[in-house]
Amino acid sequence: MAPGSSGLRITRALARRFDGRSETSLDPDLRVFVSDLVRPYGLPLREDLLREGVGHSYEELAAGLLREVLAEDEPVDLLILAFDTPDVRPGAPSSLALARSAPGDPLAFAICDQGTAAAFTALRLAADHHRTGGCRRAVVVLAEQTALHYEPSVPVPLPERHAAVVLVCEEAPGAGLEVRQVTGAGSPEEAVRARAEESGPEVEVVLGAGFDAEDLPAQPFTGLWARVAEDLPRWRKAEQPVLLAGYDRRLGVLSTLTLP
């Protein structure tokens, strides 16, 4: 790495689980939105969930966490919301709404339809944006809620509780986080093992969802990142390299994240 160079690192993380529901789960527009979404595929609606009002808005889940983890004098340049389960607030991008809860005037967008790989994609894009010179602080918001308002064509894992994780990524001297994503890895476990060997003998490997088809995590999208929020202070104190890995079996995408 060139002298004086810098990278983007996860410096803080906050995770929380929630109960209850949002009032937006009773919005009549939710039925219209979901109907339009599934009509081309002939999938039936979950009339019981639409009638009861089940689910949570991602803006409501994460806005308080953003205000808690960021000070007013810490402007954010980029905010990325990543999720797998659809939001219950149709017609209003939650990423833009969340940007109003972050200091500064961040560029904001969302990533979805990538399964559990979406979280890694968000971090990869944040690192890429940092390399343009236009991002010193990025926030990645990861969220999942328990309700799917239609019958999927194949079984999909849903979380036991609503949850949100906020990852604060800041510019720091030296190497930054590194994300690699590949599709169609013959043996995901062997690929992770090889990546760990590249990282050296001191690396701690943390596996997320997807490697064991029989092991269904309680929080399939945010569980790995809640672990990051819990262990990040220990990793930073020990100056220990960490390799995080996730495998989305539905899409065949293997993702790894190296934290220097």
Secondary structure, 3 states (H helix, E strand, C coil): CCCCCEEEEEEEEEEEEECCCCHHHHCHHHHHHHHHHHHHHCCCECHHHHHHCCCCCHHHHHHHHHHHHCCCCCCCCEEEEEECCCCCCCCCCHHHHHHCCCCCCCEEEEECCCCCHHHHHHHHHHHHHHHCCCCCEEEEEEEECCCCCECCCCCCCCCCCEEEEEEEEEEEECCCCEEEEEECCCCHHHHHHHHHHHHCCCCEEEECCCCCCCCCCCCCCCHHHHHHHHHHHHHHHHCCCEEEEEEECCCCEEEEEEEC
